[in-house]
Each structure stands twice: as structure tokens, then as C-alpha cells.
Amino acid sequence: MKTLPFVLSAMLAASAIGAAQTLDLAKYQIVDLSHSYGASTLYWPTSTSKFALNREASGRTPGGFFYAANSLSTPEHGGTHLDAPHHFSESGRTTDQLPLEQLVAAAVVIDASAQAAKDRDYRLTRDDVLQFEKQHGPLARGTIVLLRNGWSRHWPNAKAYLGDDTPGDASKLSFPSYGVEAARLLVEERGVAALGIDTASIDYGRSTDFQVHRVAAAANVPGFENLTNLDRLPPRGAVVIALPMKIEGGSGGPLRAVALVPR
Ligand SMILES: [Zn+2]
């Protein structure tokens, strides 16, 4: 049995005693919440660049051993990525300034996949959040909220995932997300750590004023976008570890997110 001394604030918060606990990783399944980055990675239609991996070296060296190294370039916002508060708030925290407590925390998964299957422009309502709390208990401050729409099944088909695949045109996008009243409840009243989602944005595809982004950014709450495998997480009980590339002054960045799910 592999036991690592590893203290999580989320576990402490869940503990009535409040004493340091040991996390026994054998009791958890680790679920990957990130898509990989490559030629098929989806970016916002107006993005002027995409992920690029440039081969700097690959082959046999004069010393007789193999050696490979690449360089890369990528927009901050594409694929599975972080939205730092600074993305929509001039004074908001940048990627490198986010407290780790907002990136590593207990998570809940709100399932709106039934609504999204009927209406691809569905926006999570305040009532949906209250209904979740009725079923699964109140949301504690500092919780990471993940909104599941069942959208990963469309990845990386741009037309199905984003609703439109016209290059350079973001005016016909169509996909589900948070509604602004649900976001206000989560961010301003519940004090959640972050808003995550399995679609391209924490605002729905048809949005032109990005109200959810602005509500979250104003409270220094980051977003995790284009997550996957949310169907493998329970409504409550998982711990999410969502660590972006630590870009100085960044407005976001590529995000490797995983969840620890009790077995
Ligand atoms: Zn973004």
C-alpha cells in the first residue's frame, strides 16, 4: 500500500477534528480531466494562432544515443485551459498569482447533461444550483464547481462542439454553459474557488457580453474550460488538482487537471 503524507485543505475542511490527515492514494482513482494538445486541439474561431510543436531535435547523436527535444507555442485560451481572473478584469489575478487553494480543492459536479441534450444553448439556472444543494447538501466556501454538459463526446469536432466551424467567425457559436444568475449565486453567495466546465467557455456560446466571465473575474475566481471525463466523477467527494502552466502575467494558460475520486 502506497501511503503518502499529503495534506489537503479540502480534506481538512471535511474533517470535524481539523487535524492533519494522511492521504492514502490507494483509496482513490486518479481521473484525467484534460484533453491532450495537438493538431486537432480546438481554439476560439477568432484565435490567430494554434498549438504548435516544433521539433528541435530527434534522432541518434554522435554519442550513439537517442535524443529528442521540441519547442512549443500556443494561445493561452484553447484546449483544456485556465481563465485567470485577469482575462476579464484589469486588476484581477494573473495566472501566476492564483492561490493554490483555488486550484486544489474539493469539487462538486453539477450535471446539466439532460438539459443540454435538449437545448444546446442551455444556461444553468439559479434553481438548478439550489436543486443540487437540496439533493447533495450545501456548497462549502472554497469548493471547485464543475458543470457537466456531456459535451466532451463532441471533442474535437469543431462544428459539433462549438456549434459552428467558420474560421474567424465567433458570431454563430452554440453550446451550453453557466447562466449569470447561477454564477452570481456560486461566486458571490457561496464563495466557490473556481468554475469548471466541459464546454469551451464559462459563458454559453451565444454570449456576446461574457457576463459569467465578468462576475467570476471581479471576485478573482478562475475558470477551467474544455475539461473532459466529468462523467467519471461523483456529484460530491472528488478532489480536483488543476495546475496551469505558471505564466508570469498570464491571462490564462494550458491546464493539466486531474481528480482524485474515492474508490
Ligand atoms: Zn478561456
py3Dmol code that shows the C-alpha trace and the ligand (Angstrom):
import py3Dmol

protein = """\
ATOM      1  CA  MET A   1       0.000   0.000   0.000  1.00  0.00           C
ATOM      2  CA  LYS A   2       1.317   3.338  -1.044  1.00  0.00           C
ATOM      3  CA  THR A   3       0.696   5.991   1.565  1.00  0.00           C
ATOM      4  CA  LEU A   4       1.944   9.496   1.061  1.00  0.00           C
ATOM      5  CA  PRO A   5       1.855  12.198   3.703  1.00  0.00           C
ATOM      6  CA  PHE A   6      -0.115  14.747   1.784  1.00  0.00           C
ATOM      7  CA  VAL A   7      -2.358  17.275   3.489  1.00  0.00           C
ATOM      8  CA  LEU A   8      -5.183  18.820   1.518  1.00  0.00           C
ATOM      9  CA  SER A   9      -7.104  21.788   2.787  1.00  0.00           C
ATOM     10  CA  ALA A  10     -10.187  20.191   1.254  1.00  0.00           C
ATOM     11  CA  MET A  11      -9.796  17.131   3.435  1.00  0.00           C
ATOM     12  CA  LEU A  12      -9.139  19.257   6.464  1.00  0.00           C
ATOM     13  CA  ALA A  13     -12.278  21.226   5.775  1.00  0.00           C
ATOM     14  CA  ALA A  14     -14.209  17.963   5.636  1.00  0.00           C
ATOM     15  CA  SER A  15     -12.732  16.798   8.910  1.00  0.00           C
ATOM     16  CA  ALA A  16     -14.543  17.551  12.125  1.00  0.00           C
ATOM     17  CA  ILE A  17     -11.277  17.227  14.012  1.00  0.00           C
ATOM     18  CA  GLY A  18      -9.286  19.527  11.788  1.00  0.00           C
ATOM     19  CA  ALA A  19      -6.098  17.593  12.425  1.00  0.00           C
ATOM     20  CA  ALA A  20      -3.619  16.739   9.689  1.00  0.00           C
ATOM     21  CA  GLN A  21      -4.614  13.622   7.783  1.00  0.00           C
ATOM     22  CA  THR A  22      -2.724  11.226   5.599  1.00  0.00           C
ATOM     23  CA  LEU A  23      -3.977  10.741   2.084  1.00  0.00           C
ATOM     24  CA  ASP A  24      -3.919   7.066   1.153  1.00  0.00           C
ATOM     25  CA  LEU A  25      -3.724   7.210  -2.655  1.00  0.00           C
ATOM     26  CA  ALA A  26      -4.646   3.528  -2.933  1.00  0.00           C
ATOM     27  CA  LYS A  27      -8.147   4.549  -1.912  1.00  0.00           C
ATOM     28  CA  TYR A  28      -8.512   6.884  -4.900  1.00  0.00           C
ATOM     29  CA  GLN A  29      -8.786   6.565  -8.630  1.00  0.00           C
ATOM     30  CA  ILE A  30      -6.995   9.377 -10.487  1.00  0.00           C
ATOM     31  CA  VAL A  31      -9.052  10.707 -13.403  1.00  0.00           C
ATOM     32  CA  ASP A  32      -7.539  12.863 -16.156  1.00  0.00           C
ATOM     33  CA  LEU A  33      -9.686  15.946 -16.792  1.00  0.00           C
ATOM     34  CA  SER A  34      -7.510  17.391 -19.604  1.00  0.00           C
ATOM     35  CA  HIS A  35      -7.534  16.875 -23.361  1.00  0.00           C
ATOM     36  CA  SER A  36      -4.083  16.479 -24.908  1.00  0.00           C
ATOM     37  CA  TYR A  37      -2.661  19.304 -27.070  1.00  0.00           C
ATOM     38  CA  GLY A  38      -2.045  18.663 -30.742  1.00  0.00           C
ATOM     39  CA  ALA A  39      -3.066  19.450 -34.278  1.00  0.00           C
ATOM     40  CA  SER A  40      -6.754  18.775 -33.548  1.00  0.00           C
ATOM     41  CA  THR A  41      -6.964  20.933 -30.391  1.00  0.00           C
ATOM     42  CA  LEU A  42      -9.883  23.370 -30.596  1.00  0.00           C
ATOM     43  CA  TYR A  43      -9.327  27.127 -30.261  1.00  0.00           C
ATOM     44  CA  TRP A  44     -11.720  30.058 -30.342  1.00  0.00           C
ATOM     45  CA  PRO A  45     -12.599  30.714 -34.009  1.00  0.00           C
ATOM     46  CA  THR A  46     -11.030  34.190 -33.905  1.00  0.00           C
ATOM     47  CA  SER A  47      -7.725  32.938 -32.478  1.00  0.00           C
ATOM     48  CA  THR A  48      -4.897  33.909 -34.817  1.00  0.00           C
ATOM     49  CA  SER A  49      -2.691  31.020 -33.738  1.00  0.00           C
ATOM     50  CA  LYS A  50      -2.988  27.409 -32.637  1.00  0.00           C
ATOM     51  CA  PHE A  51      -0.923  24.915 -30.719  1.00  0.00           C
ATOM     52  CA  ALA A  52       2.368  24.275 -32.492  1.00  0.00           C
ATOM     53  CA  LEU A  53       5.019  21.762 -31.532  1.00  0.00           C
ATOM     54  CA  ASN A  54       8.302  22.414 -33.305  1.00  0.00           C
ATOM     55  CA  ARG A  55      10.804  19.598 -33.498  1.00  0.00           C
ATOM     56  CA  GLU A  56      14.203  20.908 -32.431  1.00  0.00           C
ATOM     57  CA  ALA A  57      15.944  17.557 -32.279  1.00  0.00           C
ATOM     58  CA  SER A  58      15.014  13.930 -32.816  1.00  0.00           C
ATOM     59  CA  GLY A  59      17.482  11.233 -33.651  1.00  0.00           C
ATOM     60  CA  ARG A  60      20.711   9.473 -32.974  1.00  0.00           C
ATOM     61  CA  THR A  61      23.503  11.654 -31.596  1.00  0.00           C
ATOM     62  CA  PRO A  62      27.196  11.305 -32.422  1.00  0.00           C
ATOM     63  CA  GLY A  63      27.460   9.658 -28.993  1.00  0.00           C
ATOM     64  CA  GLY A  64      25.231   6.830 -30.197  1.00  0.00           C
ATOM     65  CA  PHE A  65      22.189   7.557 -28.019  1.00  0.00           C
ATOM     66  CA  PHE A  66      18.779   8.909 -28.990  1.00  0.00           C
ATOM     67  CA  TYR A  67      17.860  12.490 -28.146  1.00  0.00           C
ATOM     68  CA  ALA A  68      14.597  14.413 -28.715  1.00  0.00           C
ATOM     69  CA  ALA A  69      13.510  17.944 -27.768  1.00  0.00           C
ATOM     70  CA  ASN A  70      10.785  20.257 -29.025  1.00  0.00           C
ATOM     71  CA  SER A  71       9.723  23.851 -28.560  1.00  0.00           C
ATOM     72  CA  LEU A  72       6.111  24.867 -28.481  1.00  0.00           C
ATOM     73  CA  SER A  73       3.843  27.847 -28.895  1.00  0.00           C
ATOM     74  CA  THR A  74       0.181  28.104 -28.029  1.00  0.00           C
ATOM     75  CA  PRO A  75      -2.556  30.632 -27.316  1.00  0.00           C
ATOM     76  CA  GLU A  76      -3.328  30.786 -23.589  1.00  0.00           C
ATOM     77  CA  HIS A  77      -7.010  30.127 -24.265  1.00  0.00           C
ATOM     78  CA  GLY A  78      -7.566  26.886 -26.125  1.00  0.00           C
ATOM     79  CA  GLY A  79      -7.718  23.207 -25.406  1.00  0.00           C
ATOM     80  CA  THR A  80      -8.128  22.478 -21.699  1.00  0.00           C
ATOM     81  CA  HIS A  81      -7.116  25.765 -20.126  1.00  0.00           C
ATOM     82  CA  LEU A  82      -7.302  28.167 -17.235  1.00  0.00           C
ATOM     83  CA  ASP A  83      -9.011  31.542 -17.401  1.00  0.00           C
ATOM     84  CA  ALA A  84      -7.187  33.692 -14.861  1.00  0.00           C
ATOM     85  CA  PRO A  85      -9.312  36.485 -13.359  1.00  0.00           C
ATOM     86  CA  HIS A  86      -7.148  38.976 -15.277  1.00  0.00           C
ATOM     87  CA  HIS A  87      -8.713  37.606 -18.512  1.00  0.00           C
ATOM     88  CA  PHE A  88     -11.790  39.757 -17.794  1.00  0.00           C
ATOM     89  CA  SER A  89     -10.635  42.087 -15.001  1.00  0.00           C
ATOM     90  CA  GLU A  90      -7.837  44.615 -15.337  1.00  0.00           C
ATOM     91  CA  SER A  91      -6.978  44.310 -11.640  1.00  0.00           C
ATOM     92  CA  GLY A  92      -7.723  40.571 -11.457  1.00  0.00           C
ATOM     93  CA  ARG A  93      -5.075  37.995 -10.511  1.00  0.00           C
ATOM     94  CA  THR A  94      -2.847  36.730 -13.257  1.00  0.00           C
ATOM     95  CA  THR A  95      -2.106  33.043 -13.797  1.00  0.00           C
ATOM     96  CA  ASP A  96       0.978  33.028 -11.560  1.00  0.00           C
ATOM     97  CA  GLN A  97      -0.822  34.922  -8.776  1.00  0.00           C
ATOM     98  CA  LEU A  98      -3.647  32.464  -8.147  1.00  0.00           C
ATOM     99  CA  PRO A  99      -3.597  30.936  -4.666  1.00  0.00           C
ATOM    100  CA  LEU A 100      -3.072  27.161  -4.853  1.00  0.00           C
ATOM    101  CA  GLU A 101      -6.102  26.762  -2.572  1.00  0.00           C
ATOM    102  CA  GLN A 102      -8.256  27.772  -5.560  1.00  0.00           C
ATOM    103  CA  LEU A 103      -6.628  25.170  -7.802  1.00  0.00           C
ATOM    104  CA  VAL A 104      -6.530  22.229  -5.388  1.00  0.00           C
ATOM    105  CA  ALA A 105      -9.814  21.702  -3.572  1.00  0.00           C
ATOM    106  CA  ALA A 106     -12.849  19.513  -3.010  1.00  0.00           C
ATOM    107  CA  ALA A 107     -15.109  19.504  -6.055  1.00  0.00           C
ATOM    108  CA  VAL A 108     -18.769  19.078  -6.858  1.00  0.00           C
ATOM    109  CA  VAL A 109     -20.151  18.131 -10.262  1.00  0.00           C
ATOM    110  CA  ILE A 110     -23.469  19.661 -11.293  1.00  0.00           C
ATOM    111  CA  ASP A 111     -24.982  17.557 -14.060  1.00  0.00           C
ATOM    112  CA  ALA A 112     -26.881  19.544 -16.694  1.00  0.00           C
ATOM    113  CA  SER A 113     -26.360  16.993 -19.453  1.00  0.00           C
ATOM    114  CA  ALA A 114     -30.093  16.205 -19.703  1.00  0.00           C
ATOM    115  CA  GLN A 115     -30.956  19.886 -20.220  1.00  0.00           C
ATOM    116  CA  ALA A 116     -28.048  20.372 -22.646  1.00  0.00           C
ATOM    117  CA  ALA A 117     -29.127  17.340 -24.696  1.00  0.00           C
ATOM    118  CA  LYS A 118     -32.492  19.024 -25.292  1.00  0.00           C
ATOM    119  CA  ASP A 119     -31.173  22.572 -25.709  1.00  0.00           C
ATOM    120  CA  ARG A 120     -27.582  23.201 -26.798  1.00  0.00           C
ATOM    121  CA  ASP A 121     -27.905  26.847 -25.718  1.00  0.00           C
ATOM    122  CA  TYR A 122     -28.921  25.840 -22.184  1.00  0.00           C
ATOM    123  CA  ARG A 123     -27.679  28.037 -19.344  1.00  0.00           C
ATOM    124  CA  LEU A 124     -27.507  26.667 -15.814  1.00  0.00           C
ATOM    125  CA  THR A 125     -30.048  28.465 -13.629  1.00  0.00           C
ATOM    126  CA  ARG A 126     -30.018  29.588 -10.020  1.00  0.00           C
ATOM    127  CA  ASP A 127     -32.732  26.986  -9.396  1.00  0.00           C
ATOM    128  CA  ASP A 128     -30.522  24.239 -10.836  1.00  0.00           C
ATOM    129  CA  VAL A 129     -27.865  25.101  -8.233  1.00  0.00           C
ATOM    130  CA  LEU A 130     -30.405  25.217  -5.403  1.00  0.00           C
ATOM    131  CA  GLN A 131     -31.803  21.871  -6.574  1.00  0.00           C
ATOM    132  CA  PHE A 132     -28.276  20.409  -6.482  1.00  0.00           C
ATOM    133  CA  GLU A 133     -27.853  21.645  -2.903  1.00  0.00           C
ATOM    134  CA  LYS A 134     -31.199  20.140  -1.927  1.00  0.00           C
ATOM    135  CA  GLN A 135     -30.044  16.756  -3.210  1.00  0.00           C
ATOM    136  CA  HIS A 136     -26.387  16.795  -2.264  1.00  0.00           C
ATOM    137  CA  GLY A 137     -26.061  19.321   0.556  1.00  0.00           C
ATOM    138  CA  PRO A 138     -24.903  22.945   0.713  1.00  0.00           C
ATOM    139  CA  LEU A 139     -21.815  24.106  -1.162  1.00  0.00           C
ATOM    140  CA  ALA A 140     -18.952  24.935   1.181  1.00  0.00           C
ATOM    141  CA  ARG A 141     -16.803  28.011   0.577  1.00  0.00           C
ATOM    142  CA  GLY A 142     -13.727  27.181  -1.462  1.00  0.00           C
ATOM    143  CA  THR A 143     -15.365  24.372  -3.435  1.00  0.00           C
ATOM    144  CA  ILE A 144     -14.418  23.853  -7.089  1.00  0.00           C
ATOM    145  CA  VAL A 145     -17.654  23.640  -9.087  1.00  0.00           C
ATOM    146  CA  LEU A 146     -17.634  21.584 -12.287  1.00  0.00           C
ATOM    147  CA  LEU A 147     -20.546  21.825 -14.695  1.00  0.00           C
ATOM    148  CA  ARG A 148     -21.107  18.694 -16.740  1.00  0.00           C
ATOM    149  CA  ASN A 149     -22.960  19.029 -20.044  1.00  0.00           C
ATOM    150  CA  GLY A 150     -21.919  15.749 -21.667  1.00  0.00           C
ATOM    151  CA  TRP A 151     -20.074  17.857 -24.239  1.00  0.00           C
ATOM    152  CA  SER A 152     -16.739  16.002 -24.315  1.00  0.00           C
ATOM    153  CA  ARG A 153     -18.304  13.448 -26.654  1.00  0.00           C
ATOM    154  CA  HIS A 154     -18.163  16.119 -29.394  1.00  0.00           C
ATOM    155  CA  TRP A 155     -14.420  16.819 -28.929  1.00  0.00           C
ATOM    156  CA  PRO A 156     -12.546  17.603 -31.236  1.00  0.00           C
ATOM    157  CA  ASN A 157     -15.310  18.082 -33.824  1.00  0.00           C
ATOM    158  CA  ALA A 158     -15.484  21.903 -34.010  1.00  0.00           C
ATOM    159  CA  LYS A 159     -18.910  22.017 -35.641  1.00  0.00           C
ATOM    160  CA  ALA A 160     -20.481  19.744 -33.039  1.00  0.00           C
ATOM    161  CA  TYR A 161     -18.543  21.106 -30.058  1.00  0.00           C
ATOM    162  CA  LEU A 162     -18.665  24.856 -30.764  1.00  0.00           C
ATOM    163  CA  GLY A 163     -21.829  24.854 -32.866  1.00  0.00           C
ATOM    164  CA  ASP A 164     -20.058  26.400 -35.849  1.00  0.00           C
ATOM    165  CA  ASP A 165     -16.696  25.884 -37.520  1.00  0.00           C
ATOM    166  CA  THR A 166     -16.419  29.020 -39.676  1.00  0.00           C
ATOM    167  CA  PRO A 167     -12.811  30.236 -39.318  1.00  0.00           C
ATOM    168  CA  GLY A 168     -12.523  33.764 -37.917  1.00  0.00           C
ATOM    169  CA  ASP A 169     -16.225  33.977 -37.023  1.00  0.00           C
ATOM    170  CA  ALA A 170     -17.407  33.620 -33.415  1.00  0.00           C
ATOM    171  CA  SER A 171     -20.903  35.012 -34.071  1.00  0.00           C
ATOM    172  CA  LYS A 172     -22.664  31.679 -34.623  1.00  0.00           C
ATOM    173  CA  LEU A 173     -21.345  29.634 -31.694  1.00  0.00           C
ATOM    174  CA  SER A 174     -23.790  27.437 -29.818  1.00  0.00           C
ATOM    175  CA  PHE A 175     -23.019  25.401 -26.702  1.00  0.00           C
ATOM    176  CA  PRO A 176     -24.291  25.260 -23.107  1.00  0.00           C
ATOM    177  CA  SER A 177     -22.743  26.822 -20.004  1.00  0.00           C
ATOM    178  CA  TYR A 178     -23.442  28.710 -16.771  1.00  0.00           C
ATOM    179  CA  GLY A 179     -26.186  31.350 -16.631  1.00  0.00           C
ATOM    180  CA  VAL A 180     -25.271  34.626 -14.953  1.00  0.00           C
ATOM    181  CA  GLU A 181     -27.702  34.199 -12.022  1.00  0.00           C
ATOM    182  CA  ALA A 182     -26.273  30.755 -11.277  1.00  0.00           C
ATOM    183  CA  ALA A 183     -22.774  32.249 -11.465  1.00  0.00           C
ATOM    184  CA  ARG A 184     -23.714  35.066  -9.079  1.00  0.00           C
ATOM    185  CA  LEU A 185     -25.077  32.557  -6.571  1.00  0.00           C
ATOM    186  CA  LEU A 186     -21.966  30.376  -6.798  1.00  0.00           C
ATOM    187  CA  VAL A 187     -19.385  33.167  -6.805  1.00  0.00           C
ATOM    188  CA  GLU A 188     -20.903  35.922  -4.680  1.00  0.00           C
ATOM    189  CA  GLU A 189     -23.068  33.980  -2.210  1.00  0.00           C
ATOM    190  CA  ARG A 190     -21.306  30.610  -1.937  1.00  0.00           C
ATOM    191  CA  GLY A 191     -17.725  31.823  -2.396  1.00  0.00           C
ATOM    192  CA  VAL A 192     -16.631  28.960  -4.645  1.00  0.00           C
ATOM    193  CA  ALA A 193     -12.956  28.557  -5.579  1.00  0.00           C
ATOM    194  CA  ALA A 194     -13.361  28.093  -9.331  1.00  0.00           C
ATOM    195  CA  LEU A 195     -15.888  27.389 -12.094  1.00  0.00           C
ATOM    196  CA  GLY A 196     -15.065  24.479 -14.397  1.00  0.00           C
ATOM    197  CA  ILE A 197     -16.883  23.188 -17.461  1.00  0.00           C
ATOM    198  CA  ASP A 198     -16.757  20.595 -20.258  1.00  0.00           C
ATOM    199  CA  THR A 199     -17.515  23.183 -22.964  1.00  0.00           C
ATOM    200  CA  ALA A 200     -15.352  25.935 -24.483  1.00  0.00           C
ATOM    201  CA  SER A 201     -16.417  28.726 -22.137  1.00  0.00           C
ATOM    202  CA  ILE A 202     -17.992  29.513 -18.776  1.00  0.00           C
ATOM    203  CA  ASP A 203     -20.357  31.730 -20.804  1.00  0.00           C
ATOM    204  CA  TYR A 204     -22.669  29.995 -23.268  1.00  0.00           C
ATOM    205  CA  GLY A 205     -21.776  30.026 -26.944  1.00  0.00           C
ATOM    206  CA  ARG A 206     -24.197  32.743 -27.971  1.00  0.00           C
ATOM    207  CA  SER A 207     -22.913  35.195 -25.356  1.00  0.00           C
ATOM    208  CA  THR A 208     -21.527  38.482 -26.611  1.00  0.00           C
ATOM    209  CA  ASP A 209     -21.136  40.258 -23.248  1.00  0.00           C
ATOM    210  CA  PHE A 210     -19.474  37.418 -21.267  1.00  0.00           C
ATOM    211  CA  GLN A 211     -21.340  38.171 -18.052  1.00  0.00           C
ATOM    212  CA  VAL A 212     -20.289  34.982 -16.269  1.00  0.00           C
ATOM    213  CA  HIS A 213     -16.617  35.651 -17.025  1.00  0.00           C
ATOM    214  CA  ARG A 214     -17.018  39.165 -15.621  1.00  0.00           C
ATOM    215  CA  VAL A 215     -18.820  38.054 -12.445  1.00  0.00           C
ATOM    216  CA  ALA A 216     -16.140  35.422 -11.787  1.00  0.00           C
ATOM    217  CA  ALA A 217     -13.203  37.702 -12.644  1.00  0.00           C
ATOM    218  CA  ALA A 218     -14.498  40.503 -10.405  1.00  0.00           C
ATOM    219  CA  ALA A 219     -14.281  38.073  -7.456  1.00  0.00           C
ATOM    220  CA  ASN A 220     -10.893  36.649  -8.522  1.00  0.00           C
ATOM    221  CA  VAL A 221     -12.498  33.301  -9.327  1.00  0.00           C
ATOM    222  CA  PRO A 222     -10.756  31.433 -12.179  1.00  0.00           C
ATOM    223  CA  GLY A 223     -12.384  29.279 -14.862  1.00  0.00           C
ATOM    224  CA  PHE A 224     -11.355  25.820 -16.101  1.00  0.00           C
ATOM    225  CA  GLU A 225     -12.575  25.309 -19.667  1.00  0.00           C
ATOM    226  CA  ASN A 226     -12.729  22.360 -22.085  1.00  0.00           C
ATOM    227  CA  LEU A 227     -12.479  19.810 -19.279  1.00  0.00           C
ATOM    228  CA  THR A 228     -13.189  16.161 -20.029  1.00  0.00           C
ATOM    229  CA  ASN A 229     -14.178  12.949 -18.208  1.00  0.00           C
ATOM    230  CA  LEU A 230     -16.574  14.764 -15.870  1.00  0.00           C
ATOM    231  CA  ASP A 231     -18.906  11.750 -16.242  1.00  0.00           C
ATOM    232  CA  ARG A 232     -16.370   9.756 -14.222  1.00  0.00           C
ATOM    233  CA  LEU A 233     -16.722  11.991 -11.165  1.00  0.00           C
ATOM    234  CA  PRO A 234     -19.337  11.733  -8.394  1.00  0.00           C
ATOM    235  CA  PRO A 235     -21.591  14.732  -7.606  1.00  0.00           C
ATOM    236  CA  ARG A 236     -19.541  15.170  -4.440  1.00  0.00           C
ATOM    237  CA  GLY A 237     -16.433  13.597  -2.903  1.00  0.00           C
ATOM    238  CA  ALA A 238     -13.735  14.175  -5.526  1.00  0.00           C
ATOM    239  CA  VAL A 239     -10.706  16.389  -5.016  1.00  0.00           C
ATOM    240  CA  VAL A 240      -9.561  18.345  -8.069  1.00  0.00           C
ATOM    241  CA  ILE A 241      -5.951  19.301  -8.743  1.00  0.00           C
ATOM    242  CA  ALA A 242      -5.939  21.814 -11.614  1.00  0.00           C
ATOM    243  CA  LEU A 243      -2.458  23.180 -12.222  1.00  0.00           C
ATOM    244  CA  PRO A 244      -1.886  25.533 -15.165  1.00  0.00           C
ATOM    245  CA  MET A 245       1.452  26.407 -16.665  1.00  0.00           C
ATOM    246  CA  LYS A 246       2.645  29.156 -14.273  1.00  0.00           C
ATOM    247  CA  ILE A 247       2.834  32.038 -16.732  1.00  0.00           C
ATOM    248  CA  GLU A 248       4.024  35.363 -15.281  1.00  0.00           C
ATOM    249  CA  GLY A 249       1.415  37.997 -16.019  1.00  0.00           C
ATOM    250  CA  GLY A 250      -0.697  35.406 -17.846  1.00  0.00           C
ATOM    251  CA  SER A 251      -4.421  35.806 -18.536  1.00  0.00           C
ATOM    252  CA  GLY A 252      -4.757  32.016 -18.597  1.00  0.00           C
ATOM    253  CA  GLY A 253      -2.795  29.018 -19.771  1.00  0.00           C
ATOM    254  CA  PRO A 254      -2.781  25.338 -20.681  1.00  0.00           C
ATOM    255  CA  LEU A 255      -4.170  23.346 -17.770  1.00  0.00           C
ATOM    256  CA  ARG A 256      -3.451  19.822 -16.605  1.00  0.00           C
ATOM    257  CA  ALA A 257      -6.324  18.945 -14.344  1.00  0.00           C
ATOM    258  CA  VAL A 258      -6.912  15.657 -12.549  1.00  0.00           C
ATOM    259  CA  ALA A 259      -9.402  14.446  -9.990  1.00  0.00           C
ATOM    260  CA  LEU A 260      -8.919  12.101  -7.075  1.00  0.00           C
ATOM    261  CA  VAL A 261     -12.075  10.002  -6.883  1.00  0.00           C
ATOM    262  CA  PRO A 262     -12.697   7.785  -3.844  1.00  0.00           C
ATOM    263  CA  ARG A 263     -12.850   4.111  -4.926  1.00  0.00           C
TER     264      ARG A 263
END
"""
ligand_1 = """\
1
ZN
Zn -10.568 30.984 -21.667
"""
view = py3Dmol.view(width=600, height=400)
view.addModel(protein, "pdb")
view.setStyle({"model": 0}, {"cartoon": {"style": "trace"}})
view.addModel(ligand_1, "xyz")
view.setStyle({"model": 1}, {"stick": {}})
view.zoomTo()
view.show()
